[in-house]
Amino acid sequence: MRERTSEEVAADQSLLSEFVQESLESLDAVEALVRDLETNASADSVNRIFRTMHSLKGNAAFFN
């Protein structure tokens, strides 16, 4: 395996940083949807939670 260049490492760090930021935003949105479910359950809210978590899982797989 060849050594990675500093540009490649920087690009990876940038992608990881962006992933973490987007993940935190997604988790905040899911938290709000779950809290909303406690008082206002709807199929749309459940679907939005599943879609958001599915996207988070897919984005995380990119780093595997």
C-alpha positions as CSV (number, residue, x, y, z in Angstrom):
1,M,0.0,0.0,0.0
2,R,1.4,3.4,-1.0
3,E,1.7,6.3,1.4
4,R,-0.9,8.9,1.1
5,T,-0.1,12.5,0.1
6,S,-0.8,15.4,2.4
7,E,-3.4,16.5,0.0
8,E,-5.2,13.2,0.2
9,V,-5.1,13.3,4.0
10,A,-6.4,16.8,4.0
11,A,-9.2,15.9,1.7
12,D,-10.1,12.9,3.9
13,Q,-10.1,15.1,7.0
14,S,-12.3,17.6,5.2
15,L,-14.8,14.9,4.2
16,L,-14.9,13.5,7.7
17,S,-15.4,16.9,9.2
18,E,-18.3,17.6,6.8
19,F,-19.8,14.1,7.5
20,V,-19.7,14.8,11.3
21,Q,-21.3,18.2,10.9
22,E,-24.1,16.8,8.6
23,S,-24.6,13.8,11.0
24,L,-25.0,16.1,14.0
25,E,-27.6,18.1,12.1
26,S,-29.4,14.9,11.0
27,L,-29.5,13.6,14.6
28,D,-30.9,16.9,15.8
29,A,-33.6,16.6,13.2
30,V,-34.4,13.0,14.2
31,E,-34.5,14.1,17.9
32,A,-37.1,16.7,17.1
33,L,-39.1,14.2,15.1
34,V,-39.1,11.7,17.9
35,R,-40.2,14.3,20.4
36,D,-43.0,15.3,18.0
37,L,-44.0,11.6,17.8
38,E,-44.8,11.6,21.5
39,T,-47.6,14.1,21.0
40,N,-48.4,14.0,17.3
41,A,-47.7,10.5,15.9
42,S,-47.9,10.3,12.1
43,A,-46.7,8.0,9.4
44,D,-44.9,10.9,7.7
45,S,-42.8,11.6,10.8
46,V,-41.8,7.9,11.1
47,N,-40.9,7.8,7.4
48,R,-38.8,11.0,7.8
49,I,-37.0,9.4,10.7
50,F,-36.3,6.2,8.7
51,R,-35.1,8.2,5.7
52,T,-32.8,10.4,7.7
53,M,-31.3,7.4,9.5
54,H,-30.9,5.5,6.3
55,S,-29.0,8.4,4.8
56,L,-26.8,8.7,7.8
57,K,-26.0,4.9,7.6
58,G,-25.2,5.2,3.9
59,N,-23.0,8.2,4.4
60,A,-21.1,6.4,7.2
61,A,-20.6,3.4,4.9
62,F,-18.6,5.7,2.6
63,F,-15.8,5.8,5.2
64,N,-15.6,2.0,5.5
